[in-house]
Amino acid sequence: MSANDLEALRRFDTPTICNALELVVPDRRAVGFTTRPLVCAVPNLPPIVGHARTATIRAIDTSDLSAEEARAIRAAYYEYIAAEPRPTITVIQDLDPEPGFGAFWGEVNTAIHMGLGCLGVVTDGSIRDLDDLAPGFQLLAGSVGPSHAHVHVVEMGVPVTIHGMDVADGDILHADRHGAVVIPPHAITKLPAAVDLITRREKVVLDAARGEDFDIDALKAAMANSADIH
């Protein structure tokens, strides 16, 4: 797996990657992806693909740490984000009873993360500063809110769950305005060929459906011809 292998997957939207995974890794048909809607800050951005950097946050209550300890954790968090391999996608779970009470993401953190090689974030927490986000940085979030409240990092590099998707440090993520999916490493180089196969099969059905003489018999014939494509 190389950076070029990941970059190649940006040509496809996330639903297409999910379809291809069904062929390459059949047991992933019903697992490994977000299952509830996320707010997409920039819907027209292309898909992002990268290595997961995971963390948890809280915002309702103040941290029990001293100011010096809090600065040390924040510095350690940014060092973690900056570490190789790149590119990365940050995945943050909000542990508050009311996720999104305080936003970790806005103008400052999007600029910092993008400068450290991060392509975007997937979080069940909230985002803000929608008009001032770092250009090209993608955000998929549970909600939009005005304040950061007492938001602070609790842990980093830990397993997290975002809207039904379990993510561990280092997992490969593919995300766009539809949501996100975890890609098993051994499937990465096989996905472009699977996408090609799916596209060729779907074209037969789509061409028939868009034809002037389309009817149920034409559909049955197209479906049979599609199934014969390998």
N, C-alpha and C positions, 0 to 999 in steps of 0.2 A: 504494500500500500504506500502510495506516494502522494505528495501534494497535488500532482497532476491528476491522479486517480480521483481525488476528492473534487477538484475543479471540474472534471468532466461531468460529474453528477449535477452540477448547477444548471446544466442545460435542460433539466427535467423538473417539473413541478413536484411537490411532495405527494399528491395523490398518485402520480405516475410511478414514483419510487415505491409507494405502498403496493401498487399493483405488481410491480416487478419483483418485489420481495416475496409475494405469494407464489411466484414460480421458482425463485432461487432458494427460498427458505420457507417451504409450505407451512411449517408450524408457527410462523410469525403472522399468519393471516389475521388473528384476533388479539394480538398483543404487541406492545412496543411503541404505541403511538398515542397522541393526545386524543381524548374521547369527548371533551367538552369544548365549546367555543372559546377562543382567545381573542382579545382585542389586538389587531394588527396596526401598528403605528404608521407604517408606510406600505400600503398594499401593492404599490406598483414596483417595489424593489424585486430584483430577481431572487431566486432561492439562495439560501446560505447553507454551507456544508462545513463542518469543522469538528474539532475535538472538544468534548464537553469539559467545562470547568464548573464544578458544582459547589453550592453553598446554601446555607440557611440564614434567614434574617428574622428579626422581630422589630416592631415599631410602636406598639401600644404603650409599653413600659420602658423606662430608662434602663440602661445597662447597669449591672452591678459592678462593673469594672471601674477602676480609677481612670482619670483622663489619660495618664501615661500608658496604662494597659490597653485602653481603647485605641490609642494611636498605634500601638505596636501591632494589634490585631488587624487594623486597617492596612498598615504597611505590609504585613504578611499576606493579606488577601491580595493586594495588588501584585506582589511578587509571584504569587500563585497564578494569577491571571496572565502574567507576562511570560511564564515558563514555556519552553518548547514541549511538544511540537505545536506548530501553528498551521493554519488558522484555528481559532477557537470560537466556541459559542458558550456563553455563560448561562447556566441553568440554576435558577435560585428559587427555593421553596420558602414561602412565607409561613412561619410557624404560629403566627397569632391566631386566636380564635376567630378573628375577623380578618382574613388575608386581604392585604391592600390598604389597611388603615393608614400606613405611611409609605410613601413612594421612595424606593431606593434609586430609581432610574429617572433621570432628567438631563438637562443640558450638560452638567458637569460630568456625571458618570458615563454618559455615552461618549463624550470626547475623550475621557481618560481610557476607557476600555478599547475604543477604536484605535487610539494611539499605541496601545499595548498588543495589537494584533487580533483583537476580538471582532467578529463580524456582526454579532447581535446577541440578544438575550431571549430566553424562554422562561417565563416566571408566572406563578399564580398570584403574585403580588401586583402592586399598582405602578403606573408610570405617570409622569407629568412633563411640563415644559414642551408640549408637542410641537410648538412652532420653533423651538430652539435646539432640537436634537442634532447630534452630529450627522452631517449629510452622509447617506449611504449605510448608516447603522440601522439594523432592523430590531424591532421590539415586538414580541408577542407576549401579552400580559393578561392577567385576570381582570384588571379594571384600570380606569383612569381616575386620578385623584389630584387634589391641589397641594397637599402638604407632605413633607417627609416625616413629620412627627418625631419620634425617637428612634428612627430606623438605624439598626446596627447589625453587623455580621455576627452570627453566633458561631458557626462552624464552616469549614471549607473542606473540599475533597471528600465529602460524605455522600452516600446514596440519597437521592431526593426523588420525590414523586410530584409531577406536574400534570394535573388534570388527567389522571389515569396512566400517565407514561412514567415508568421507572427509569431513572438515569443514574449511572455511576460515573465517577471521575474517569475521563479518557474515552468514554463511549463516543462513537461517531454519530452525529446528529445531522439530519436534513430537515430544513424548515422553510416555510413560506407563509403566505397569508392564510392558508388552509389549516395550519398547525405544524406539528413536528413528529418525526419518527426516528427511532434508534436503528442504525444499520449495523448488523453484525460484520466485523472486519472481513471475514472470509467471503462475504457476499459482494463486497464493494466492486471488485473488478468484473464480476459477472453481470452486474445490473445493466450496463449499456446494451448488451446483447439481448437480455430479457426484455428491455424496453422496445428494442427493434422488433422482436417477435410479436409483442403485444400490439404494437402500432400496425404491423402488417395484417394481423388478424382483424383488428378493429376496422381497418380501412375497407375491407370487403363488406362488412355490415353497414358502415356509414355511407359508402357509395351507393349501396342498394337503397338505404332509407331515404337518401336525398334524391333518388331518381324519380322521374315522372311516372313510371309504371310500378311504383312500389305498392305491394300488397302483402298479405300474409304468406302467400306462396313464395314470393320473392324473398321475404324475410327468412323463411325456412331454408331456402336454397343457399342464401348468403351465410346463414349460421353453419350449415353443413360444410360449405367451402372454407369458411374461416377455421373450423376445427381441423381441417386437413393441412393447414399451414404449419410447418415445423422449422 
